[in-house]
């Protein structure tokens, strides 16, 4: 797992100089309520805290990766693959 303070501790000015704007539009979000066992929610909260993200972000990451794998694996990149690429570049 990548250090959540990695970007705070490193200089990326050279990379920013050669960066170009991405063609990306954020997806609209909507709220959804789900009932979870207390133990599952506690585990999600602990996992999120260990990764330095909110519980909501952790749930979104897990669900996004699961849906991408099930729906169209050839059209999406799982979050775990992106994290692995970032870790290799470090």
C-alpha angles and dihedrals in degrees: 000000000000120000106257090219093053094109092047092054101045136067115238099169093118091052091047091053091060096039122117130200114270122228097237135138120192117243115242111249132215132192121253128182122212132174115233132181110262090241092055093049091047090051091049091050092049091048092048092049092050089053095044096242135113121267089246092053091048091052091047091050093050094045094044091052093046094049092045091052093049101039109037115350092171093056101046139052115225117233089239090059091051091049090050091052091050091049091051091051092052 
